[in-house]
Amino acid sequence: MTQQAINVTIWNEYRHEKLNPKVGEIYPQGMHAAIAEGLNVQGKVRFATLDEPEHGLTEEVLNDTDVLIWWGHLAHHEVSDEIVERVQQRVLHGMGLIVLHSGHFSKIFKKLMGTGCDLKWREADEKERIWIVNPAHPIAAGLGEYFELPKEEMYGEHFDIPQPDELVMVSWFEGGEVFRSGCCFTRGSGKVFYFRPGHETYPTYRDANVRKVIDNAVKWAAPVGREYPKYGHAQPLEEIKAK
């Protein structure tokens, strides 16, 4: 079977890699480059970063994007509301969106969720065990019952998001907390996946299982090609008899 061609845009603040030598050593080309290395898609993979004009997310780029991957942390507030609205409209019209790690506090994720998206957190070099709780889901393809990351930042419940349409993964941390770490949503005609791992000071995006999840998620979130629904005033399908 021929693989569907999927055009992917990876958006990254690209600030930590420049400001923190430890992060720059782990990701010398940026986290976006490491994420791209893990993708196995037919189609274009391009990058967009915060400090580019229009944050790299021009109308032309977004119209040519099937799935947008988003990583942000330091500068959520610097993202233009106009660009957030532009991304939201593309999601509602069918573009897939994958939000990674601290992107839970991004303007676009909060706008699509309609909640505060807050959580507990701690940086203590903890082991994270990610359990696959929905093994039949396409995003879980090729994974075992669980996989582990030796060191990660802890995110703990309660995670202030709407009830996911589908929950694929749950994380357990060495300190005892748990977290809904692989959450699927639909918004309009678009699919949204939130995936928890990815703190910048760990080589998480070089982990084979993490890369597998993101690659699976890209294929799951790709547009399905159905026509966008018609809204507004509608003519009757059948004759309405005079009363």
N, C-alpha and C positions, 0 to 999 in steps of 0.2 A: 504493500500500500504506500502510495506517495505521501510523504509528510506535508502537512499544510504549511505554506509559507507564512511566517509570522514576523512582522516588523516590530522590533522591541526598542524602546528608548529607556535608558537607565539614567535616572535623575539623582544626582548626589550633590549635597552642599559643597563638598570638596574643600572644607575648612580645616577639619581635624588633621588631615594628612599634611597640611602646610604649617600648622601651628604647633603640633605635638610631635617631637622627633620619634617617639616610640611608635606612633601611628604611621608616620612616614616610612619608618623602617619596615613595618609589616606590609604596608600597601604603598610602595614607592610610586606606582602609577595611579593611585587612588582606589578606593573601594569599588568604584564603578567598573574599573578594569578587571578586578578580581572576580566580581559577579559575572561579568561578561564571559570570562574564561570557562565558567561552569555551564554556559548555555549551549544546547545542541538544537538549534532551530534553523530552518530554512527561511531566509529572509534577512533583512538588514538589522544590525544591532548598532545603535548610535548612542552617544552620551550627551547629556545636558547638565549644566552646573549652575549654581546659584548666581555667580557673578557675571555670567554672560548676559547680553541684552535679552530682555524678556525671559530671563533665567533659562535660556536655551529652548524654551517651550513656545515657539512661535506657532501661529495658526498652521503654517505649512508643515512644521514638524509634527504637531499633534494630529493633523489630518492624515499623516502618513504613518501613524503609530497604531498598531493593534493592541499592544500591551505596554503600559508604562510602569516601570519599577521605581520606587521612591524611597530614598534614604535621607533623613534630615535629623538634626539634633540641636546644634548651637543657635541656629538663626531662623527658626520657624517664623519669627515675627518679621523677618526681612522679605519674606515671600509676598509678592504683590497680590492684593485681593483680586485684581483683574485677572491675573494668571490663574489663581485658584478657581475663579468662576469659569474660566476657559477650560480648565481640566475637568471640572465637575460636569460641564455640558458634554464633553467628549465621553465621559464615563456613562452618563445617562443615555447617550446615543450609541453605546455599544463597546467602547474601548475598555479593555481590561486594566485593572490597577492592582499592583502588588505593593503593599506598604510594609517596610522592614523595620524591625526593632524600634528605635526612638521616633520613628515616623508616626507612632501612635498619637503624638502631640502635634503633628503637622496640621496646618490649616485645612488642607484638603481632606484628611481623614476625619477630623472633627466635623467638618461641614457635611460629609457624607453620612457620618454616624448620627449626628444630631445630639451628641452627648459630650461630656467633658473629657472622656477617654483617659482618665487618671488611673493611677495604680500605685502599688508599693514598689520600692526599688532599693538595692543595696549593691555596692561594689566590694566584694570580698573574695574574689578568685574561687568561686564555688563551682562544683560540678553541677551540670545540668543534665538531667535525663529526660528525654523527650519521648513520651509514649504515643504511639499511633492508636487512637481510639476509634478511628473509622477506617479500617484497613481496606475496605472496598472502594474508597474514594480515589479518583484519578490522581490526586496530589500525593497519595501515599504509595503509588506504584513503585515497586523496586526497593521498598524499605522493609526492615524487619519489624518486630514487635515494638522496638524502641531503638534509639541511638543516643550516645552520650557525647557531651562536650566537656573536656576536662576543666576548663575555666570559662566562666561567663558572668556577666552582670545579672543579678537576680531581679526578676519582675514577679510580683506577688499579687494575688487577689485581695481585694476585689478590683477587677478591671471594669471600669465604667464605660461599657459599650452596650449596644442593644444585643439581645439574644442572637447569636450567629444563626444564619440559615442552616449551616452545617459546621460542626466542630470536628476537625481532623486530628488535632494533636493537643496534648496537655503536657506541660513541663512540671517536673519535680526538681527542687533545688536542695543542695546539701544542708542548708540551714532549716529546711522543713517546709518552705512555702510551695504552693502549686500555682499554676497559671494556665489559662486558656491560650495556647501559643500558636495555634493554627486555625484561624477563623475565616469562614467563607460568608460572603454577603452578596446579594444582588441589589443594584440600585439602577432603576430604569431598565435599560437593555444591557447594562454592563455588569461584569462580575468583579468583585473586590476580594482580595485575600490578604489577611494580616498574618505575618510570620514573625515571631518574637526574636530569635537569636540575631546577634550582629553587633555587639558592643565594639567600638572602634579600636580598643587596645588589645583585642584578641584576634587571632587569625581565623575567625569563624567562617569567613567567606572563602576560605581555602579548604574547608572540610567537605569531603565527598558527599556525605549525607545532606548537609545543608544545601550544597549545589544541586543535588538531585531534587530536593523539595522545590527550590526556586524554578528549576527547569520544568518540572511537572506543573507547577502553578502557572507558568507562562502559557503552556499548552492548554490548560484548563480554562484560563481567563480569556483566551483569544475569542474575538467576536464570532458568533455562530452564523451571521449572514442574514438574519431575518430582517424584514422591513421594520423601520421604526414606527411605532403605533401612531395613529392619527388621533389628534385631540381637537377639542373645540366643537363648534356647531356641526351637526351631522344630519344628512338627509335620511329619511326612513328607508329601510330595505323593503318593507311591504307597504301596500296601500293602507293608509289610515282612513277608515270610514268616518264620515261625518256623524257626530253624535247628536 
